[in-house]
Each structure stands twice: as structure tokens, then as C-alpha cells.
Amino acid sequence: MLTDPGEYATLDAHGDFRRAVPTPDHFIPALYLAGLAAATDAPDTEILVDGYAYGSLSMTAYTLGMSCPQFDGRGGSPQPPSGLPPDGSNI
């Protein structure tokens, strides 16, 4: 998405695509951003939110044509309180 947003649409050919994207609603919204970024002369995409929860749930959000706020570098996705069992949160 950051270096060649036009290639984002080819991710469905990856062997693990079905595991990572169980339903189209997990993938289609990102295609809109990829299409907009690919249509510009100099795509200016940045990562707004990045990180993992419970080791495998990732939530990455991108911006297009706007600067992201700076933070302390710990990752942008929410982390559950320590000691919380996996079934005790929907984060």
C-alpha cells in the first residue's frame, strides 16, 4: 500500500488470502484507498494505525494526502489490559 498501491488488488492471489480475509468486507474498503492512491501522480499514503492484538489480529489503517499524528512508537492498535483472558475482550 505504501510503495505500490496499485498492486494491492493482487493480494487475493496470495496463498494465505482466504485465512487473512475471511469475508470480502475485510478487504474491499482497502481497495478504495488503493485505487485512489494509485490514481494520483505521487501517492502520499501513511500508516495511521498499526499493530497486533493477541498476536495475530492486526488492524492497519492508512491515510491518503494527510500527515499522521506522531506518537511514542508503541504501535497504534489498542492493547488489552495485562492478564485479561482472550475471551474477555473484543479488541
C-alpha positions as CSV (number, residue, x, y, z in Angstrom):
1,M,0.0,0.0,0.0
2,L,2.8,2.4,0.8
3,T,5.1,1.7,-2.2
4,D,2.9,0.5,-5.0
5,P,-0.8,0.8,-4.0
6,G,-1.9,-0.5,-7.4
7,E,-0.6,-3.9,-6.5
8,Y,-2.9,-4.1,-3.5
9,A,-5.6,-5.6,-5.7
10,T,-3.4,-8.6,-6.5
11,L,-3.3,-9.8,-2.9
12,D,-6.2,-12.2,-3.4
13,A,-3.7,-14.4,-5.4
14,H,-1.6,-15.0,-2.2
15,G,-1.9,-18.5,-0.7
16,D,-3.0,-17.2,2.7
17,F,-5.6,-14.7,1.4
18,R,-8.6,-16.8,2.5
19,R,-7.2,-17.1,6.0
20,A,-6.4,-13.4,6.3
21,V,-9.6,-12.2,4.6
22,P,-12.5,-14.4,5.7
23,T,-15.2,-12.2,4.0
24,P,-15.0,-9.5,1.4
25,D,-15.9,-6.8,3.9
26,H,-12.4,-7.2,5.4
27,F,-10.7,-6.4,2.1
28,I,-12.9,-4.2,-0.1
29,P,-12.6,-1.0,1.9
30,A,-8.9,-1.0,1.4
31,L,-9.3,-1.4,-2.3
32,Y,-10.9,2.1,-2.4
33,L,-7.9,3.7,-0.8
34,A,-5.5,1.7,-3.0
35,G,-7.4,2.8,-6.1
36,L,-7.3,6.4,-5.1
37,A,-3.6,6.3,-4.2
38,A,-2.7,4.5,-7.5
39,A,-4.7,7.2,-9.5
40,T,-2.6,10.0,-8.1
41,D,0.8,11.1,-9.6
42,A,2.5,10.9,-6.2
43,P,0.6,8.8,-3.8
44,D,1.0,10.1,-0.3
45,T,-0.1,7.2,1.9
46,E,0.9,6.9,5.5
47,I,0.1,4.4,8.2
48,L,-2.3,5.9,10.8
49,V,-2.9,2.8,13.0
50,D,-0.7,-0.3,13.0
51,G,-0.3,-3.2,15.4
52,Y,-1.5,-6.5,16.6
53,A,-3.7,-7.7,19.4
54,Y,-3.4,-11.3,20.8
55,G,-0.5,-12.0,18.5
56,S,-2.5,-12.3,15.3
57,L,-5.3,-9.8,15.0
58,S,-4.0,-6.9,13.0
59,M,-5.6,-3.6,12.4
60,T,-3.9,-1.3,9.9
61,A,-5.4,2.0,8.9
62,Y,-4.0,4.3,6.2
63,T,-4.3,7.9,5.3
64,L,-4.1,9.5,1.9
65,G,-2.8,13.0,1.5
66,M,-2.7,13.9,5.1
67,S,0.0,13.8,7.8
68,C,-0.4,11.3,10.6
69,P,0.0,12.5,14.2
70,Q,3.2,11.4,15.9
71,F,3.2,9.1,18.9
72,D,5.7,7.4,21.0
73,G,6.2,4.4,18.7
74,R,4.4,1.7,20.7
75,G,2.0,0.8,17.9
76,G,-1.4,2.3,17.3
77,S,-3.7,-0.6,17.9
78,P,-5.3,-0.9,21.3
79,Q,-3.9,-3.4,23.7
80,P,-5.9,-5.2,26.3
81,P,-5.0,-4.9,30.0
82,S,-2.4,-7.5,31.1
83,G,-3.9,-10.7,32.5
84,L,-7.2,-10.3,30.5
85,P,-8.2,-13.7,29.1
86,P,-8.6,-13.8,25.2
87,D,-12.3,-14.3,25.5
88,G,-12.7,-11.3,27.8
89,S,-12.4,-8.7,25.2
90,N,-13.5,-7.9,21.6
91,I,-10.4,-5.7,20.9
